Amino acid sequence: MDMLGLMMLSSPTFVDDSGCFPDRNIETVFDSFNQGFQVVRGKLGDERYFKLQDLSDRMKAHFKADPQNKTDDTVKGRTLIHEMEDLLMQKRRKA
């Protein structure tokens, strides 16, 4: 959930303007994000895991298509963040 917050705030490029994380970009953020899903795959279950991976891939494609935040692709990517939050909250409520 924390990572989704970072993604919402730093999309569409994920570049760190503060200089604290000079190597951060869309590739490094999504690599870390997807590795996190792999770590908790057992807790998520395969169906939810694959749905989250699909949403992640689609989100990344939207952000890559709109690096200047000038089209609706960034909005579409952020909408997918909300879908992911909903999926994760459903799992949390069931637990």
Secondary structure as UniProt FT lines:
FT   HELIX           2..10
FT   TURN            11..13
FT   TURN            17..18
FT   TURN            22..23
FT   HELIX           26..39
FT   HELIX           41..44
FT   HELIX           46..65
FT   TURN            67..68
FT   HELIX           73..94
//
